[in-house]
Amino acid sequence: MVPSRKLFLQLLLLLSTFRVAVAVPISLQKPNELNNDTSSQTSTASKTEAHPRRGGWKAIAPYLGAVTILAFLGGLAYFGTRHDETHNEALAAHKREQFRKIVESGSWEPAPELAESVTSEELRAIGNAGKSYRDRLEKLEKEKEKLEKEIEEKSRDIILAYHDQVSKVQDKHAKNGG
């Protein structure tokens, strides 16, 4: 199966998001600090005490990275789920189309004529084809009948409860004279 353009673009987007999340800048020392390492330590200490440095975006960079990684994982879960749903929908549509073609072609018959060269093993395989689906269908039909009976009983109960309530209200008003 060839990946679609949309999936490819989604993967590129996720890759670039991951790249941004991992890219953390490193601080470089100034050239004069490299030469005077000992003097720079004392001078930088006095400079930081005199002028406190602002954290700027470097202070929030780890949080942005974490949020980006979480967004990446969330996006991956979303796109994976959506891709799976799309695949299942396409598979169901394909099955419906195949079934429609078989029914329209007229090749669907209760007892199709088979060639004389068909072996008993092949006949058994034909008989067992869809057996699990037939068993499940029978089970679902039994459940349907059971649910229909339950629906009928509940409908009767609702009608009886409604009628009883109406009778009570009418009796109450008849006793009160109104």
C-alpha positions as CSV (number, residue, x, y, z in Angstrom):
1,M,0.0,0.0,0.0
2,V,1.4,3.4,-1.0
3,P,1.2,6.1,1.7
4,S,-1.0,9.0,0.7
5,R,0.2,12.6,0.4
6,K,-1.8,13.6,3.5
7,L,-0.1,10.9,5.6
8,F,3.3,11.9,4.3
9,L,2.6,15.6,5.1
10,Q,1.4,14.6,8.6
11,L,4.6,12.7,9.2
12,L,6.7,15.6,8.0
13,L,4.9,17.9,10.3
14,L,5.5,15.6,13.2
15,L,9.1,15.3,12.3
16,S,9.6,19.0,12.2
17,T,7.8,19.4,15.5
18,F,10.1,16.9,17.1
19,R,13.1,18.6,15.6
20,V,12.1,21.9,17.1
21,A,11.5,20.3,20.5
22,V,14.9,18.8,20.6
23,A,16.9,21.8,19.3
24,V,18.2,23.5,22.5
25,P,20.8,26.3,22.0
26,I,24.0,26.1,23.9
27,S,25.6,29.1,25.4
28,L,29.0,30.0,24.1
29,Q,31.6,31.9,26.1
30,K,32.8,35.2,24.8
31,P,36.3,35.2,23.3
32,N,37.8,37.4,26.0
33,E,36.4,35.0,28.7
34,L,38.2,32.1,27.0
35,N,41.6,33.9,27.4
36,N,41.1,35.2,30.9
37,D,39.4,32.3,32.5
38,T,40.3,33.1,36.1
39,S,39.8,36.8,35.8
40,S,36.5,36.3,34.0
41,Q,35.1,34.2,36.8
42,T,35.5,37.0,39.3
43,S,34.4,39.7,36.9
44,T,31.3,37.7,35.8
45,A,30.4,37.0,39.4
46,S,30.5,40.7,40.2
47,K,28.6,41.5,36.9
48,T,25.8,39.1,37.7
49,E,25.5,40.5,41.2
50,A,25.4,44.0,39.9
51,H,23.1,43.4,37.0
52,P,20.8,40.3,37.3
53,R,20.4,38.6,34.0
54,R,17.0,38.0,32.6
55,G,16.1,34.4,31.8
56,G,14.4,35.3,28.5
57,W,13.3,32.5,26.3
58,K,16.1,30.2,27.7
59,A,14.2,29.9,30.9
60,I,11.1,28.6,29.2
61,A,12.9,26.5,26.6
62,P,12.6,23.3,28.6
63,Y,8.9,23.9,29.0
64,L,8.4,24.6,25.3
65,G,10.3,21.4,24.5
66,A,8.1,19.3,26.9
67,V,4.9,20.9,25.5
68,T,6.2,20.2,21.9
69,I,7.0,16.6,22.7
70,L,3.5,16.1,24.3
71,A,1.9,17.8,21.3
72,F,3.9,15.4,19.1
73,L,2.7,12.4,21.0
74,G,-0.8,13.6,21.0
75,G,-0.7,14.3,17.3
76,L,0.7,10.9,16.7
77,A,-2.1,9.2,18.7
78,Y,-4.7,11.3,16.9
79,F,-3.4,10.7,13.4
80,G,-2.9,7.0,14.1
81,T,-6.4,6.6,15.4
82,R,-7.8,8.6,12.4
83,H,-5.8,6.6,10.0
84,D,-7.2,3.3,11.5
85,E,-10.8,4.6,11.4
86,T,-10.3,5.6,7.7
87,H,-8.9,2.2,6.9
88,N,-11.9,0.4,8.6
89,E,-14.4,2.7,6.8
90,A,-12.7,2.0,3.4
91,L,-12.7,-1.8,4.1
92,A,-16.4,-1.8,5.0
93,A,-17.2,0.2,1.8
94,H,-15.2,-2.3,-0.2
95,K,-17.1,-5.2,1.3
96,R,-20.4,-3.6,0.6
97,E,-19.4,-2.9,-3.0
98,Q,-18.3,-6.6,-3.5
99,F,-21.5,-7.8,-2.0
100,R,-23.6,-5.5,-4.3
101,K,-21.7,-6.8,-7.3
102,I,-22.3,-10.4,-6.4
103,V,-26.0,-9.9,-5.8
104,E,-26.4,-7.8,-9.0
105,S,-24.5,-10.4,-11.1
106,G,-27.0,-13.1,-10.3
107,S,-24.3,-15.6,-9.4
108,W,-25.6,-15.7,-5.9
109,E,-27.8,-18.8,-5.8
110,P,-28.9,-21.0,-2.9
111,A,-27.3,-24.1,-4.4
112,P,-24.8,-23.2,-7.2
113,E,-23.8,-25.9,-9.6
114,L,-20.3,-27.2,-9.0
115,A,-18.0,-29.0,-11.4
116,E,-17.7,-32.8,-11.1
117,S,-14.1,-32.5,-10.2
118,V,-14.8,-30.9,-6.8
119,T,-13.5,-33.0,-4.0
120,S,-15.3,-33.7,-0.7
121,E,-12.7,-31.6,1.1
122,E,-13.5,-28.7,-1.1
123,L,-17.3,-29.3,-0.6
124,R,-16.6,-29.2,3.2
125,A,-14.7,-26.0,2.9
126,I,-17.5,-24.4,0.9
127,G,-20.0,-25.6,3.6
128,N,-17.9,-24.2,6.4
129,A,-17.3,-20.9,4.6
130,G,-18.9,-18.2,6.7
131,K,-19.9,-20.7,9.4
132,S,-18.7,-18.4,12.2
133,Y,-20.6,-15.5,10.7
134,R,-23.8,-17.6,10.4
135,D,-23.5,-18.7,14.0
136,R,-23.0,-15.1,15.1
137,L,-26.0,-14.0,13.0
138,E,-28.2,-16.7,14.6
139,K,-27.1,-15.5,18.0
140,L,-27.8,-11.9,17.2
141,E,-31.2,-12.8,15.8
142,K,-32.0,-14.6,19.1
143,E,-30.9,-11.5,21.0
144,K,-33.0,-9.4,18.7
145,E,-36.1,-11.5,19.4
146,K,-35.4,-11.3,23.1
147,L,-34.9,-7.5,23.0
148,E,-38.1,-7.1,20.9
149,K,-40.0,-9.1,23.6
150,E,-38.5,-6.9,26.3
151,I,-39.3,-3.7,24.4
152,E,-42.9,-5.0,24.0
153,E,-43.1,-5.7,27.8
154,K,-41.6,-2.3,28.7
155,S,-44.1,-0.6,26.3
156,R,-47.0,-2.3,28.0
157,D,-45.6,-1.3,31.4
158,I,-45.3,2.3,30.3
159,I,-48.9,2.3,29.0
160,L,-50.2,0.7,32.2
161,A,-48.3,3.1,34.4
162,Y,-49.6,6.0,32.4
163,H,-53.2,4.7,32.6
164,D,-52.9,4.1,36.3
165,Q,-51.5,7.6,36.9
166,V,-54.3,9.1,34.8
167,S,-56.9,7.1,36.7
168,K,-55.4,8.3,40.1
169,V,-55.6,11.9,39.0
170,Q,-59.1,11.6,37.7
171,D,-60.2,9.8,41.0
172,K,-58.6,12.6,43.0
173,H,-60.4,15.3,41.1
174,A,-63.7,13.4,41.2
175,K,-63.4,13.1,45.1
176,N,-62.6,16.8,45.4
177,G,-65.6,17.7,43.3
178,G,-63.8,19.3,40.5
